[in-house]
Amino acid sequence: PHLVTALEIFERLDARPWLDRAAAELRAAGAPAVRTAAPDSAADLTSQEVEIAELAAQGLTNRDIAARLHLSPRTVGYHLHKIFPKLGISARAQLRDALTGAPRSAG
């Protein structure tokens, strides 16, 4: 219960790094998925992250995405690792729903 309380406080304070860490700890402890992102969280994605997320949402593998964008598969995996908390998701299968209708940044 203390970690859930901490998560709620971090969310109110908009303390993103601590919020992400608390959410990750809850997931590691087997707690149900916790949405920690605002509905417009895709706006926090860089243009590279948006491109990778959209390709992953289409079902492409890290290797396929890497070949298409001239990156290494490991770099694609790193970007996906950064994308998931920004979108408040924990699985690749949730990408399409998380991206639908969300505003995007040009960064």
Buried (B, 14 or more C-beta within 10 A) or exposed (E): EEBEEBBEEBBEEEBBEBBBBBBBEBEEEEEEEBBBBEEEBBBBBBEBBBBBBBBBBEEBEBEBBBBEBEBEBEBBBBBBEBBBBBBBBBEBEBBBEBBEEBEBEEE
